[in-house]
Amino acid sequence: MIQKYQKSQLEPAGYTLPDWKAIELQYPDKFESKEEKSPYRIEILENKIAVYAPYDATGRFQKKAKAIEGYRFDSSDKSWRYPLAKVIEVIEAFPSPEYSINPEIEGIRLSIEAEERQNWPKKRKKPKTPPTRY
């Protein structure tokens, strides 16, 4: 982009660009990180929780996946999608030692748990007992 404005704006203003060959060694080659994603993972896609796992011929995984209300199977990327409100159920159904869980999901879980604690009554009301007569 700078090359585009070199003759029309930079040089008339007194700026000169060095020859690329002279400075190219200062810049490392582009490194494209292509980490292989775990086949067992939980992440957020399109404001939904996406659970990925290879096909289970025994049907145990599918049974667990369908047990969580609000599920939808996305055939385009072979993931099971859930509403964000179901994050705690998803994490409990698919434990983290087996599944790599995106840190965003952990943050959502913590915020939901904090909200639930705020809504929980701090003091339990004692049941009223009728007065005793002597």
C-alpha positions in Angstrom: 0.0 0.0 0.0 2.9 2.3 0.8 4.2 1.6 -2.7 1.0 2.9 -4.1 1.5 6.4 -2.6 5.3 6.6 -3.0 5.4 8.7 -6.1 2.2 10.7 -5.7 2.4 11.7 -2.0 5.4 10.4 -0.1 8.2 11.6 -2.4 6.7 15.1 -2.9 6.5 15.4 0.9 10.2 14.5 1.2 9.8 10.9 2.3 11.7 8.1 0.7 11.2 4.4 1.0 14.2 2.0 1.3 14.6 -0.8 -1.3 12.8 -3.9 -0.1 15.8 -6.1 -0.9 17.8 -4.1 1.6 15.4 -4.5 4.5 13.7 -7.9 3.9 16.0 -9.8 6.2 14.6 -7.7 9.2 11.2 -9.3 8.7 10.7 -13.0 9.4 8.9 -15.2 6.9 5.2 -15.5 7.5 4.5 -18.4 9.8 1.2 -20.0 9.3 0.1 -21.9 12.4 -2.0 -24.8 11.5 -2.6 -26.5 14.9 -4.5 -29.6 14.5 -7.8 -29.3 16.3 -8.8 -32.0 18.7 -11.5 -34.2 17.4 -13.1 -34.0 20.8 -13.7 -30.3 21.5 -16.2 -27.7 22.7 -16.3 -24.2 21.3 -18.5 -21.3 20.5 -19.9 -20.8 17.0 -22.6 -18.4 15.9 -23.7 -17.7 19.5 -24.1 -21.4 20.2 -22.1 -24.0 21.9 -20.6 -26.5 19.4 -19.6 -29.9 20.5 -17.4 -32.0 18.1 -16.7 -35.7 18.4 -16.0 -38.5 15.9 -19.0 -40.7 15.0 -19.8 -43.2 17.7 -21.1 -46.4 16.3 -22.4 -47.6 19.7 -24.7 -44.6 19.9 -23.6 -43.6 23.4 -22.4 -40.2 22.4 -25.5 -39.4 20.4 -27.7 -40.4 23.4 -25.8 -38.0 25.7 -26.0 -35.3 23.0 -29.7 -35.7 22.6 -30.3 -35.7 26.4 -29.6 -32.0 26.6 -32.6 -29.9 25.7 -32.4 -27.5 22.8 -29.8 -29.5 20.8 -29.5 -29.3 17.0 -27.1 -31.4 14.8 -25.3 -29.3 12.2 -24.5 -31.6 9.3 -22.3 -29.0 7.6 -19.5 -29.4 10.1 -20.7 -32.4 12.0 -21.3 -30.6 15.3 -24.0 -30.7 18.0 -25.2 -27.2 18.8 -26.7 -26.0 22.0 -28.0 -22.6 23.4 -25.4 -20.8 25.5 -27.7 -21.1 28.5 -27.0 -24.9 28.5 -23.3 -24.4 29.1 -23.2 -26.1 32.5 -25.2 -29.2 31.2 -22.8 -29.5 28.2 -19.7 -29.3 30.3 -21.1 -31.9 32.7 -22.1 -34.2 29.9 -18.8 -33.9 28.1 -16.0 -33.7 30.7 -12.9 -31.7 30.1 -10.3 -34.5 30.4 -11.7 -36.0 27.2 -12.7 -32.7 25.5 -10.7 -29.6 24.9 -12.9 -26.7 26.1 -12.6 -23.2 24.6 -11.7 -20.7 27.4 -14.7 -18.5 26.3 -17.0 -21.3 27.4 -15.4 -21.5 30.8 -16.0 -17.8 31.2 -19.7 -18.1 30.3 -20.0 -21.0 32.8 -18.5 -18.8 35.6 -20.8 -15.9 34.8 -23.9 -18.1 34.8 -22.9 -19.7 38.1 -22.3 -16.2 39.6 -25.7 -15.1 38.4 -27.4 -18.1 39.9 -25.6 -17.5 43.3 -27.0 -13.9 43.3 -30.5 -15.1 42.7 -30.3 -17.8 45.4 -31.8 -16.5 48.7 -29.0 -15.7 51.2 -31.0 -16.7 54.2 -33.5 -19.5 54.2 -36.7 -18.6 55.7 -37.6 -20.7 58.7 -41.0 -22.3 58.5 -43.5 -20.6 60.7 -44.5 -22.9 63.6 -47.9 -22.3 65.2 -47.7 -21.0 68.8 -48.0 -23.7 71.4 -50.8 -23.5 73.9 -50.4 -24.4 77.5 
